[in-house]
Amino acid sequence: MMSVHEWGTPYTRGEIVEIVKMIRLHLYNRGLHCGAWVIRKQMEDENIQPTPSVSTIGRILSRHGLTHGRTGFLEDPL
């Protein structure tokens, strides 16, 4: 069984990126392990499809500043 939108279509790439980010922050905020392997396992457990590879999840986290205990990039206050 594949987790899809209620209208029956799989998640888009952009939606998958947002799901990865939300899972990462959810785990981080609870003090749990929040690396790419754990995120992929969480996505598999929730039947989210398409499930990206561990390396792709790692690139998503890096691209959005969500590595090494960080919670993202700070916006420039100016």
KEVEXMAR-743281 format. One record per residue: residue number from 1; residue in one letter; chain; z, x, y of N, C-alpha, C, O in turn. Coordinates in steps of 0.05 Angstrom, whole numbers. Example, Ala and Ser with C-alpha at 12.3 -4.5 7.8 and 13.67 -1.06 7.14 Angstrom:
2
<site 1 'a' 'A' <156 264 -114> <156 246 -90> <156 264 -66> <169 285 -66>>
<site 2 's' 'A' <142 257 -45> <143 273 -21> <157 258 1> <161 268 23>>
END
This chain:
78
<site 1 'm' 'A' <0 17 -24> <0 0 0> <0 18 25> <16 36 27>>
<site 2 'm' 'A' <-17 12 44> <-20 27 68> <-9 12 92> <-14 -12 94>>
<site 3 's' 'A' <7 26 108> <18 13 132> <-4 13 154> <-14 34 162>>
<site 4 'v' 'A' <-11 -11 162> <-32 -14 182> <-23 -34 203> <-2 -46 201>>
<site 5 'h' 'A' <-39 -36 224> <-33 -56 245> <-32 -84 232> <-43 -88 211>>
<site 6 'e' 'A' <-19 -102 245> <-18 -129 235> <-46 -142 232> <-49 -161 216>>
<site 7 'w' 'A' <-65 -131 247> <-92 -142 245> <-109 -128 223> <-133 -133 221>>
<site 8 'g' 'A' <-96 -110 208> <-109 -99 184> <-124 -73 188> <-139 -65 170>>
<site 9 't' 'A' <-121 -59 211> <-136 -34 214> <-116 -10 213> <-93 -13 221>>
<site 10 'p' 'A' <-125 12 203> <-108 36 202> <-102 46 230> <-115 39 249>>
<site 11 'y' 'A' <-81 62 232> <-73 73 258> <-95 93 268> <-108 106 252>>
<site 12 't' 'A' <-98 94 294> <-117 113 307> <-103 140 308> <-79 143 304>>
<site 13 'r' 'A' <-119 161 315> <-108 188 318> <-86 188 340> <-65 200 336>>
<site 14 'g' 'A' <-92 175 362> <-73 174 384> <-47 161 376> <-25 169 384>>
<site 15 'e' 'A' <-49 139 360> <-25 126 351> <-9 143 331> <15 143 332>>
<site 16 'i' 'A' <-23 157 314> <-10 175 295> <5 197 311> <28 204 303>>
<site 17 'v' 'A' <-7 208 332> <7 228 348> <33 216 360> <54 229 359>>
<site 18 'e' 'A' <31 192 370> <55 179 382> <76 174 360> <100 177 365>>
<site 19 'i' 'A' <68 166 336> <87 162 314> <101 188 307> <125 188 303>>
<site 20 'v' 'A' <85 210 305> <97 236 299> <118 243 320> <140 251 313>>
<site 21 'k' 'A' <112 239 345> <130 245 367> <155 228 365> <177 238 369>>
<site 22 'm' 'A' <152 202 360> <175 184 359> <193 191 335> <218 191 338>>
<site 23 'i' 'A' <181 197 312> <198 205 289> <213 230 295> <236 233 289>>
<site 24 'r' 'A' <199 250 306> <211 276 313> <235 272 331> <257 282 326>>
<site 25 'l' 'A' <232 256 353> <254 252 372> <277 235 359> <300 240 365>>
<site 26 'h' 'A' <270 216 342> <290 200 328> <307 218 311> <332 216 312>>
<site 27 'l' 'A' <295 236 295> <310 254 278> <327 274 295> <350 278 289>>
<site 28 'y' 'A' <315 285 316> <328 304 333> <353 292 346> <374 304 346>>
<site 29 'n' 'A' <350 267 356> <372 254 370> <395 247 351> <418 243 361>>
<site 30 'r' 'A' <390 247 326> <411 242 306> <422 267 293> <438 267 275>>
<site 31 'g' 'A' <412 290 303> <422 316 293> <412 323 265> <424 339 251>>
<site 32 'l' 'A' <389 311 257> <378 315 231> <356 336 232> <346 342 254>>
<site 33 'h' 'A' <348 347 209> <325 365 208> <301 349 218> <297 326 211>>
<site 34 'c' 'A' <285 363 235> <262 348 247> <237 364 248> <221 363 267>>
<site 35 'g' 'A' <232 380 227> <208 396 225> <185 380 213> <188 357 206>>
<site 36 'a' 'A' <162 393 211> <138 380 202> <140 368 174> <130 346 169>>
<site 37 'w' 'A' <153 383 156> <156 373 128> <172 347 128> <165 328 114>>
<site 38 'v' 'A' <194 347 143> <211 323 143> <197 299 156> <199 277 146>>
<site 39 'i' 'A' <181 304 177> <166 283 190> <145 272 171> <142 247 169>>
<site 40 'r' 'A' <131 289 157> <111 280 138> <124 262 116> <114 241 109>>
<site 41 'k' 'A' <147 271 106> <161 256 85> <169 228 96> <166 208 82>>
<site 42 'q' 'A' <179 227 121> <186 202 133> <162 184 136> <164 160 130>>
<site 43 'm' 'A' <139 195 144> <115 179 146> <106 168 119> <97 145 116>>
<site 44 'e' 'A' <108 185 98> <101 176 71> <120 154 62> <111 135 50>>
<site 45 'd' 'A' <146 158 67> <166 137 59> <160 110 72> <166 89 61>>
<site 46 'e' 'A' <150 111 97> <144 87 112> <115 77 108> <106 58 121>>
<site 47 'n' 'A' <101 91 90> <73 84 84> <55 83 108> <38 65 111>>
<site 48 'i' 'A' <59 102 126> <42 104 150> <17 119 143> <19 142 133>>
<site 49 'q' 'A' <-7 107 148> <-32 119 140> <-51 119 164> <-51 99 179>>
<site 50 'p' 'A' <-67 138 167> <-69 162 151> <-46 181 157> <-38 184 180>>
<site 51 't' 'A' <-35 194 137> <-13 213 140> <-25 241 145> <-40 251 128>>
<site 52 'p' 'A' <-19 253 168> <-30 279 174> <-17 301 156> <5 297 146>>
<site 53 's' 'A' <-31 323 154> <-20 346 138> <4 358 153> <7 353 177>>
<site 54 'v' 'A' <20 374 139> <42 387 151> <33 405 174> <46 406 195>>
<site 55 's' 'A' <11 419 170> <1 437 191> <-8 421 216> <-4 430 239>>
<site 56 't' 'A' <-20 398 212> <-29 381 234> <-4 371 249> <-4 370 274>>
<site 57 'i' 'A' <16 362 235> <41 353 248> <53 376 264> <62 372 286>>
<site 58 'g' 'A' <53 400 253> <63 424 267> <47 428 293> <59 435 314>>
<site 59 'r' 'A' <21 425 292> <5 429 317> <11 407 337> <12 412 361>>
<site 60 'i' 'A' <15 382 328> <22 361 346> <49 367 360> <51 364 384>>
<site 61 'l' 'A' <68 376 344> <94 382 356> <92 405 376> <104 403 398>>
<site 62 's' 'A' <77 425 370> <73 448 388> <59 440 413> <67 447 435>>
<site 63 'r' 'A' <38 424 410> <22 415 433> <39 399 453> <34 399 477>>
<site 64 'h' 'A' <60 385 443> <76 368 460> <103 380 466> <121 366 475>>
<site 65 'g' 'A' <107 406 460> <132 420 467> <156 410 451> <178 411 461>>
<site 66 'l' 'A' <151 402 426> <172 391 410> <180 410 387> <183 402 364>>
<site 67 't' 'A' <182 436 393> <189 456 373> <214 470 382> <222 470 405>>
<site 68 'h' 'A' <227 483 363> <251 500 368> <273 485 384> <284 496 403>>
<site 69 'g' 'A' <278 461 376> <300 445 389> <293 434 416> <310 423 429>>
<site 70 'r' 'A' <268 436 424> <260 425 450> <253 395 447> <247 386 425>>
<site 71 't' 'A' <256 381 469> <250 353 469> <226 346 487> <223 323 496>>
<site 72 'g' 'A' <209 365 492> <185 360 507> <184 377 532> <202 393 537>>
<site 73 'f' 'A' <162 375 547> <158 390 571> <171 374 595> <170 350 596>>
<site 74 'l' 'A' <183 389 613> <194 377 637> <171 372 656> <153 389 660>>
<site 75 'e' 'A' <172 349 669> <152 344 690> <159 358 715> <182 361 722>>
<site 76 'd' 'A' <138 368 729> <143 381 754> <154 362 775> <141 341 780>>
<site 77 'p' 'A' <177 367 786> <190 348 805> <175 346 832> <181 328 848>>
<site 78 'l' 'A' <156 363 837> <142 362 862> <120 343 862> <106 340 882>>
END
